[in-house]
Amino acid sequence: MMQNKYTKREFLKLLGAGSLGIFFMSFYKLDNLLEDDFLLLTKNDSTYNQYRKSFNKRIEKYPKYIAICKTDKAVQKAILMANDKNLKIAIRSGGHSFEGFSNIDNGMLIHLGLMKNITWLNNELVKLQPACLLQDVYDNILPKKRIIPTGSCGTVGISGLALGGGYGFFSRKYGLTCDSLLRVKMIDYKGNVIDSDQDKDLLWACKGGGNGNFGVITEMHFKTYKAPTSFSSYRLKFSNLTESKFIQLIKLWFQSTEKLPQEAFSAFVLNGKFLTILFTNFNESQSDFEKQFSQLIALATNYKKMPNRSLATALKSYYGVKEPIYFKNASAGLYQSISDIEKGLSEIYRKVTSVKGIIYQVNTLGGKINEIKSSATAYPHRDVNYLSELQSYWDKPEQEKALVTTFEEIQRLLRDLGNTKQYRNYPDINFPNANNSYYGNNLKRLQELKLKYDPKNTFDYPQVIK
Ligand SMILES: Cc1cc2nc3c(=O)[nH]c(=O)nc-3n(C[C@H](O)[C@H](O)[C@H](O)COP(=O)(O)OP(=O)(O)OC[C@H]3O[C@@H](n4cnc5c(N)ncnc54)[C@H](O)[C@@H]3O)c2cc1C
């Protein structure tokens, strides 16, 4: 290991000069200053809290140590140290886990926030370190006229996203993010490096089942695709909804999205009595596209078309907030069609509109995602066409209780309608049989692989595969 140019005290003083509130900016500052590849923080260190906090301000966990690691050797050192002290390990890359699964009380947090290198292996293959944020990835690959099908939020980490699946604007054409994952390197509970080129089980498990379960992923190789030349968005707004109007619109939306081209994506976002519907399409030819949802356009209060924008500009407009916020979001079922929720539409509407701050969203999946066999990757849900997500946001901790109570009622309602398949990257701590919901028929194989890679359950979080 290289010698540090700064003493730890000098180093922490320098860090303390940065704004504590600017969570992600601080990674960059640290990156410039850190010459050593490993820094261990405890509760007594002034920057402990800065690195402990995750994107979701609702969840507070206090690890005994935070190991900030810049290299594989540093990760190995952190794992061996945790073993020596008999501590469980949580792993963090982008820190966006809905339920704070990338942190652990009284254990070792391995913080990979500095591992952000991007290396091109050839014109189509790129090697990413785990904490590359999606905005880092796009900043690097769009100028090369390439894309990876990822999600839309700029500050989500590529590894957390890909290890649990990963969907977004390009998924119906190119599959989930994990479907473009070709190779990974993982450091296991003993500090051994495993290369998926020598161990095919590992790649299978990391395509949808790899979040925090088996070891620390330190390298990911992705296939890239030719970037589209433009990106078009169509936004419809509907205000002052009533229950019957909501039912009419959601039925029309499901109908309009049944036969979308693979280049298109759509989201139905009910926020109180206000509905936004988004369609996007990156096909060069947009002729006839609006016809698919012309009935919705006719009913909209407001309709905005943003055709043929530059891809970089369009993607940036969906990057979202960067600073940590209070929220409770979760998967709210994966549907084949409206029939999975039809009987509960009135009740869904009443509950979502009963308290301010709840959002019920349904996104299109399908296309290429469903062309892959459900046993071919750990991600199992290859037979559904829609992913729904329940969201709630608030500013002050005292607002949490009312929102989360209604949130859980809606989750129960959706379960009672028979919706039990859930998306692992949108976890809910309250899902009964969570791992069955996330991994379906692939759970058994994942459990066998947990025994193979991490028999002592060194890597742990509340919904770890056991
Ligand atoms: C604002 C926001 C927008 C989002 N948008 C989308 C979207 O458009 N599409 C989509 O599919 N998802 C989306 N998500 C969900 C996102 O995919 C997950 O939250 C994802 O797991 C976050 O990854 P991360 O690295 O940022 O988070 P982290 O909290 O660092 O990690 C998440 C999980 O992965 C594990 N993990 C992280 N790094 C590693 C590693 N190197 N090795 C092993 N395990 C690791 C952690 O232990 C944890 O269990 C969004 C989330 C948020 C908060």
The ligand as an ORCA input file, in Angstrom:
! r2SCAN-3c Opt
* xyz 0 1
  C     -33.836      8.561     -6.929
  C     -33.748      7.125     -7.383
  C     -33.989      6.831     -8.727
  C     -33.923      5.503     -9.187
  N     -34.160      5.223    -10.506
  C     -34.089      3.956    -10.947
  C     -34.323      3.634    -12.315
  O     -34.592      4.506    -13.158
  N     -34.240      2.324    -12.695
  C     -33.941      1.333    -11.815
  O     -33.868      0.176    -12.218
  N     -33.708      1.613    -10.506
  C     -33.781      2.886    -10.061
  N     -33.571      3.154     -8.734
  C     -33.301      2.046     -7.802
  C     -31.820      1.703     -7.845
  O     -31.586      0.843     -8.931
  C     -31.406      0.972     -6.561
  O     -31.666      1.800     -5.467
  C     -29.932      0.572     -6.620
  O     -29.739     -0.571     -5.842
  C     -29.038      1.691     -6.147
  O     -27.691      1.370     -6.325
  P     -26.584      2.230     -5.566
  O     -25.257      1.665     -5.896
  O     -26.826      3.672     -5.823
  O     -27.001      2.013     -4.056
  P     -26.333      1.353     -2.770
  O     -27.241      1.792     -1.681
  O     -24.908      1.669     -2.662
  O     -26.501     -0.196     -3.037
  C     -27.748     -0.812     -3.250
  C     -27.657     -2.303     -2.940
  O     -26.635     -2.907     -3.734
  C     -25.577     -3.432     -2.926
  N     -24.301     -3.094     -3.546
  C     -23.901     -1.857     -3.959
  N     -22.683     -1.939     -4.499
  C     -22.295     -3.232     -4.437
  C     -21.118     -3.920     -4.831
  N     -20.117     -3.267     -5.409
  N     -21.039     -5.250     -4.606
  C     -22.073     -5.913     -4.031
  N     -23.208     -5.317     -3.627
  C     -23.319     -3.978     -3.832
  C     -25.742     -2.757     -1.564
  O     -25.211     -3.525     -0.541
  C     -27.259     -2.591     -1.496
  O     -27.884     -3.788     -1.094
  C     -33.625      4.468     -8.262
  C     -33.383      4.779     -6.928
  C     -33.448      6.087     -6.486
  C     -33.213      6.400     -5.028
*
